[in-house]
Amino acid sequence: MAKYSTGGRSGGASDSCELCGAEDRDLRTATVAGAELQVCGECARHGEDDDAREQGEEQERRREAARNAAKLNDARKGNPEHWEQGGADYDDDPLPYLVRGYGDRLESARQEAGLQTDELAGELGVDEADVLAVEQGRATRAGVGGSLITALEERLNVQLAEET
């Protein structure tokens, strides 16, 4: 019968696997079901691979961002009045020259700040679609104004525009 640990040890180190109870084996630290345990090599395969889990989470975040962008784009395609009413603001709020990779820079800075695109847009009082357009490197095509770039740079302490 397997021995499941609560994580505590009484009386010092043990030389038995905290998962299966096998004794006199080389033990290693593994995360199993969220708990860090000292386990034998055979039980270590039940542990979570932190790199694989993080890659999976990153892929899911990107998929969710793509789904959100598709929803927003679909909604706008069906509503041409959006551009007729709001316009692109090219003359009133010109877009500065942007640095190479500005979208990736913004995405990294937003994630480091622990914000979702909708949260960041809400803080800045802008449409989430505009924040997504900048993250996806489509600021020019989406008609994003320079004031949004400046606001993003200030809020996230990141350089998106070339210094003039």
N, C-alpha and C positions, 0 to 999 in steps of 0.2 A: 504494500500500500504506500502511496506517495506521501511524503512529508511536506506539508506546506508551511512556510515560515510566515510569521507576522513581522519579520524584520528585526526583531530583538534577539539578542544572544545573552545568555547568562553564563558568566564565568569565563569569558574570553572566546577566542576563535575556535571554530569547529572545523574538522576536516571532512565533513560529510556534505553532500550536495543538498542544498536547501529545497530542491524540488523533488528529487526522487529518494533522497536519503542514503544514496550509495556512499560508502566510506572509502578512504584511502585512494582518492582519485585527484588528479590535478583539477583545481577549481579555477573558475574565472568569473568575473562579474558580468551579468547579463540582465537586461530589463525584460521581465516577463509579466505581462498583464499590468504594466505600469509600476511594478515593484522592482527595485534593484536587488538581485539575489546573487549568492555565490553558488554556482552550479557546475556540474561536470560537463565535459565536452558533448556528451550525448544530449543532455537537457538544454545546452546552450542553443541548439537549433530551434528551440521553441521561443527563443528571445526575439525581441523586436529589433529590426535593423533600422537604426535612427536615420541613416542616409536615405534608405529607400522610403521610409515613412515621410520624411521631409520632401523628397522629390514628388511623391504622390500628392501631398498637400499643395505644393506649388502648382502642379499640373491642374488640380481641381480649381484653385484660385484663378488660373488663367482661363480655364473652360468657363467658369462663372462670369468672368469679365467679358469674354467673347459672347456669351449668351445675352448678357445685359446690353452690350453694344448692338447686337443684332436686333433686339427688341426696340431699342431707341431708334435705330436706323429705319426699321420697318414702320414705326409710328410716324416718323418724319416724311418718309416717301409718300405715305397716304395723305399728308397734309402740306401741300405746297404753300399754303398761306403763311406757314411759319417763316419762310424766307422773305415773303412779300411784306409781312408785318414787321419782323425783327430786322431784316436786312443782315448784311455781313459786317457792318461797321468798319470797313477798310479805311475810309477817310477819317472818321472820327477817332478811331482807336487802332492805329496801325500796328501790325504784328512786327516785332523786332526780328533781326536775324537770329535764328536759333542755333545752338551748338549741335554738333553731330551726336546722335544718340539721346536727344533730349527726352524722348518718350521713356526710354529705359531708366534714365536718371530720375525722372519724376516718379515712375512706378516704384523704384527702389526706395526713394525718400519717403513716399507715402506709406509703404509697408513698414519701414523702420519707425515711422511715427505711430504705427498701429491703427491706421485709418483705412476704411473702405472708401471707394470712390464717391458713394452717395454721402458719406459723412463729411468728407472733405468739401464736396460741392455745397453741402448745407452750411458748413462753417463760412464759406466764402460768398454764399448767396448767389451761386451760379447754377446753371443746368449741369447735371451729371454727365450729359452727353458731351459737353465741352471739355470737361476734365478727362473723360475717356478718349476724346479725339486727341488731346495733347499726349496722353500716355501711349496711344497707338501710333504716334508720329504723323497724325493727320491734321495738325493745327491749321495749316494754310488752307487745305481743302474744306475744312469745317467752318472757316471764317472766324476763328477764335481771335479775339482782340488782344492787344498788347497788355491791357490792364489785367487780364486773367493771368498771363505769364508772370507779370510782376507780383501779383497776389500769391501765386503758387510758390515763386522763388522766396518771398518773404515768409510765408507760413511754414514752409518745409526746409528753409535754409539750404537751397539747392540752386545751382546756376543752370538756367535753361537758355538764356539769351547771351549772345556774344557781347562782350563789353565794347562800348563805342568810345 
